[in-house]
Structure formats: structure tokens, C-alpha cells
Amino acid sequence: MSLNCEEIDAILLEEPLEGAKIQNIFQPTFDAIVFELYVRQKALFYLISIAHSACRLHPLSAPPPKNNRPLRFMECLRARIRGGTILSVRQLGKDRIVDFEIVRSNDEGLPQHLHLYARLWSGAGNILLVNENSTIIDALRRLPSRHEVSGAGFLYPSEAAGTKALSHKYSVRELPGDGPFWKRVEAFYAAHSGQLSLETLRPILEERYLRKKQALERRLSALEQTLEDYSLADRYRQIGDILLSGYATKKEGAKTFAETFDFYEQRELLVEIDPNLDQPANAALYYEKYRKARDGKADVESEISRVLASLAQLEQWHARYSAETDPLVLARALKKGGTARTKQKEVYPCLHAEYRGWIILVGRSAKENDELLRHVVKGSDLWLHARDYPGSYVFVKAQKNKSIPPEVMNAAARLAIYYSKARKNASGDVHMTYVKNLRRVKNGPVGLVIPYLEKNLYITFTESQIRDILSDTTLEEEQI
């Protein structure tokens, strides 16, 4: 329910704002602003909302939830009209456009007159700040198709379309409750639109929770399987010793096995080998598995602890917001996202994801690619790019004393194909090398480099794989 023209006039008469001092401006949601006023020796919060099917303006009985993020229009209003005085508030004709005339001293101490126009049209509402020369300073919703952008000229309703007679006679609707009409309007939206919002937001909450939980559980299952394999470290070393003692080859289907005697367990042994390698080389493969399992076990156990902590945080986050009854708080949590993280997440000037504990960066334009190369990545970081196709530079941030796992390398390669012209093929070749092996093209386009000592990797991808890579399994306070 949006307010009609008669209801707007009724509210403006019930709580006059002439002479009110603007103490502050808040923007609790993307489609509403709230004035903190001082009028008639009392503080007053005043809401202007252009929400679809809920366009309205009225005082508030309690302070609104504050958005800690510096939203564009809110910052503009704070810079331009905070500290000013409201000279008059009137509805232009019966057009549901409310004109707030405001005066404030400029930097030279001279009075500057500004107008804040609130167009309370359901589905086409907007709030515009206009200077005394009828030039739009900024708008809550920037609409180029309506010429409602910074610097455009503002057309008054009478100039744009002329004054039209109302085709329908409106009246102030009877709403349940006591007190002035604006209080009943506030109570109506608290009871109805709030419940509607909760009904809409709670399924989103559950979907986000299940998606995050499933991603974490998949990661935990993979880590537990890896840990189980790593528990066989000593056995890999024993198999290497056994293969060095000699074996006979045996082929079963597409696989080749070594048939030999296990002098550790005193029994016959059949173990898979590479038919293209000789006896020492096959033994070396198992010694390498032994070293990888021995050295990587602690890292896997640490990663399992981290994932279990994230699962516990997710459950706390879900329990907290499942019980939330304020739709504004829930909407803000879903807009920002997540549960508590103790470590501050580093900010990158590009698309980035944390995949299995490794940071992957994606530069989606020449400017982002150049910024990453100049200021973010280091020589030991891995660079990937789709071969023979224009596309993004993808980087994997190196970690001290650790080699990049094959699954992380494959994930970065999938992103390189996905964010390139090769995406339509769902596969392609990716060349990769370390950043220290990149050379800039002299007098070439921004971000263009020539790779040296690169390797080639053919990769395929599915949409579900891309979603899994871009799903950050580490959650932040109120961020989803």
C-alpha cells in the first residue's frame, strides 16, 4: 500500500516540519532515507521511502537501524544539507511529489537554497536533490532514461506534463489503531510489510545456509579422504622399497600392475605402476607419495580444523538469524553476509575467491590486469590465461614453503577459460607460468604481457564447478 495524495497531505499537516533543523541523514535501505530532525524543541526521525507498493513518508516512533556502510546518496545529503533548515514542505498539486525546501550556508557563509523532491509513485519513485538553478545534484535512483542523473536539468511536474485533473477522488483510508494517522501508517507497515519481508527473506536465509553448509561438508569430506590417504605414508615408502627389489609386470585391462613379493608383510603383492617408466622411476613415484603424505598431513589436519570452525560459525549464524523478527536486520544480514571471522579479509581490486585455503585473483579488464601486475601479485605467484583467446588474467597467490595443489591449479585454469572468449566451448587450453616470467610489451596496450617458460594445461568446466570455486567457504560477520 502506497500513500495516496490525500494521505500525504494529512501526514504533512499532522507533523509540520517548517523550521526543523537537519541534524543527520541515514539510509537504512537502498530505497529509503531517514532525517534526524530537531523541531519544536524535540528530536524527530522522519522516513521517506520509495519502496515498490510501499511509497510513503511519516515520522518514526523509534530511531531506525543504521547502515554502517557509506552509501552514495546518504553521503551526498550529509555533505549538502546536514546542518540546514527546512523552510517549507508541500505536495505539488496532487501529484504525490513532495518538495522539501532547505536552506544552508555555503562555504562562503552565504545562504544556499536547495530542494529535495520525493516522488512517491509506486514502481517509479525517486528522491532528487536539486540546486537553485534547477540542476540535479544527485538522485537516490539514477535513471538516465528519465534524465534523472547528476548534472541534468530538473523538470517540474507542471513543466513536464502540466496540471491534470484527478480522474478519481481519493480520501484518507481508515487504518486500525489509535493516535494520529502517521502512527497508524507506521503500525500498518510494521505489521504487514514486515511480515511479508520476513516471509520473503527466510527462504533466502535457508537457501544461503544450506548452500554454505553443503560446500563446507564437501570440502570436509575431501579433506578427510586426503587425510586417510596420508595415513598410509609409511606404506608408500615400503612399496617403493619392494619395487626396487624387482617385479614382474601384469596387465589387467587398461592398467598395468607389478607382481612381486612383499617382504614387509610376507605375502604376494599386486601394485599399480606406470608401464612407461622403469623400475627405479616407478619406485620414485611411491617415494614421492610418501614424502607428500608425510609433509602434508599437518596442513590437512589444520585445514580440517578450520573447516570445522567455519561449520560451527555457520550454525551459530543460522540460529541467530532464524530467530530474528526484524526484517530490516535480517535483510541487512543477507545483503552483507556471513558469520564471524577473526582475521580481516584482504581487499583486492578485482574478483577474488578463497578456494581450499588459496587466494585466486581474476582481472576482468585490461585495467584490472595492469593493477594486479603492478601492485598486487609477486614473482612467485602463478599466472594463467586462456591460450589463443582474449580473456582475464588469473593469479594464484603463492604461500611460503608450499606448492600449489593440482586441484587449485585446475580451479584457476577453469576460471581462466570461464572469464574468456573460450567460455562458450566449456573447455580450452590454458598457458601458465610464474609472474616473474612475464615481460611487458614495450609501447603495447595496457596490461599486455608475453609469458616465458610457460606450460600448457587443457581443462574443461561445468557451471556447478565454477559456482563451487567462487563460493567463499570462509564466512564473515553479517556478510552473505
Rosetta blueprint (number, residue, H / E / L):
1 M L
2 S L
3 L L
4 N L
5 C H
6 E H
7 E H
8 I H
9 D H
10 A H
11 I H
12 L H
13 L H
14 E H
15 E L
16 P L
17 L L
18 E L
19 G L
20 A L
21 K E
22 I E
23 Q E
24 N E
25 I E
26 F E
27 Q E
28 P E
29 T E
30 F L
31 D L
32 A E
33 I E
34 V E
35 F E
36 E E
37 L E
38 Y E
39 V E
40 R L
41 Q L
42 K E
43 A E
44 L E
45 F E
46 Y E
47 L E
48 I E
49 S E
50 I E
51 A E
52 H L
53 S L
54 A E
55 C E
56 R E
57 L E
58 H E
59 P E
60 L E
61 S L
62 A L
63 P L
64 P L
65 P L
66 K L
67 N L
68 N L
69 R L
70 P L
71 L L
72 R H
73 F H
74 M H
75 E H
76 C H
77 L H
78 R H
79 A H
80 R H
81 I H
82 R L
83 G L
84 G L
85 T E
86 I E
87 L E
88 S E
89 V E
90 R E
91 Q E
92 L L
93 G L
94 K L
95 D L
96 R L
97 I E
98 V E
99 D E
100 F E
101 E E
102 I E
103 V E
104 R E
105 S E
106 N L
107 D L
108 E L
109 G L
110 L L
111 P E
112 Q E
113 H E
114 L E
115 H E
116 L E
117 Y E
118 A E
119 R E
120 L L
121 W L
122 S L
123 G L
124 A L
125 G L
126 N E
127 I E
128 L E
129 L E
130 V E
131 N L
132 E L
133 N L
134 S L
135 T E
136 I E
137 I E
138 D E
139 A E
140 L L
141 R L
142 R L
143 L E
144 P H
145 S H
146 R H
147 H L
148 E E
149 V L
150 S L
151 G L
152 A L
153 G E
154 F L
155 L L
156 Y L
157 P H
158 S H
159 E H
160 A H
161 A L
162 G L
163 T L
164 K L
165 A L
166 L L
167 S L
168 H L
169 K L
170 Y L
171 S L
172 V L
173 R L
174 E L
175 L L
176 P L
177 G L
178 D L
179 G L
180 P L
181 F H
182 W H
183 K H
184 R H
185 V H
186 E H
187 A H
188 F H
189 Y H
190 A H
191 A H
192 H L
193 S H
194 G H
195 Q H
196 L H
197 S H
198 L H
199 E H
200 T H
201 L H
202 R H
203 P H
204 I H
205 L H
206 E H
207 E H
208 R H
209 Y H
210 L H
211 R H
212 K H
213 K H
214 Q H
215 A H
216 L H
217 E H
218 R H
219 R H
220 L H
221 S H
222 A H
223 L H
224 E H
225 Q H
226 T H
227 L H
228 E H
229 D H
230 Y H
231 S L
232 L L
233 A H
234 D H
235 R H
236 Y H
237 R H
238 Q H
239 I H
240 G H
241 D H
242 I H
243 L H
244 L H
245 S L
246 G L
247 Y L
248 A E
249 T E
250 K E
251 K E
252 E E
253 G L
254 A L
255 K E
256 T E
257 F E
258 A E
259 E E
260 T E
261 F E
262 D E
263 F L
264 Y L
265 E L
266 Q L
267 R E
268 E E
269 L E
270 L E
271 V E
272 E E
273 I E
274 D L
275 P L
276 N L
277 L L
278 D L
279 Q H
280 P H
281 A H
282 N H
283 A H
284 A H
285 L H
286 Y H
287 Y H
288 E H
289 K H
290 Y H
291 R H
292 K H
293 A H
294 R H
295 D H
296 G H
297 K H
298 A H
299 D H
300 V H
301 E H
302 S H
303 E H
304 I H
305 S H
306 R H
307 V H
308 L H
309 A H
310 S H
311 L H
312 A H
313 Q H
314 L H
315 E H
316 Q H
317 W H
318 H H
319 A H
320 R H
321 Y H
322 S H
323 A L
324 E L
325 T L
326 D L
327 P H
328 L H
329 V H
330 L H
331 A H
332 R H
333 A H
334 L H
335 K H
336 K H
337 G L
338 G E
339 T L
340 A L
341 R L
342 T L
343 K L
344 Q L
345 K L
346 E L
347 V L
348 Y L
349 P L
350 C L
351 L E
352 H E
353 A E
354 E E
355 Y E
356 R L
357 G L
358 W E
359 I E
360 I E
361 L E
362 V E
363 G E
364 R L
365 S L
366 A H
367 K H
368 E H
369 N H
370 D H
371 E H
372 L H
373 L H
374 R H
375 H H
376 V H
377 V L
378 K L
379 G L
380 S L
381 D L
382 L E
383 W E
384 L E
385 H E
386 A E
387 R L
388 D L
389 Y L
390 P L
391 G E
392 S L
393 Y E
394 V E
395 F E
396 V E
397 K L
398 A L
399 Q L
400 K L
401 N L
402 K L
403 S L
404 I L
405 P L
406 P H
407 E H
408 V H
409 M H
410 N H
411 A H
412 A H
413 A H
414 R H
415 L H
416 A H
417 I H
418 Y H
419 Y L
420 S E
421 K H
422 A H
423 R H
424 K H
425 N H
426 A L
427 S E
428 G E
429 D E
430 V E
431 H E
432 M E
433 T E
434 Y E
435 V H
436 K H
437 N H
438 L E
439 R E
440 R E
441 V L
442 K L
443 N L
444 G L
445 P L
446 V L
447 G L
448 L L
449 V E
450 I E
451 P E
452 Y L
453 L L
454 E L
455 K E
456 N E
457 L E
458 Y E
459 I E
460 T E
461 F L
462 T L
463 E H
464 S H
465 Q H
466 I H
467 R H
468 D H
469 I H
470 L H
471 S L
472 D L
473 T L
474 T L
475 L L
476 E E
477 E L
478 E E
479 Q E
480 I L
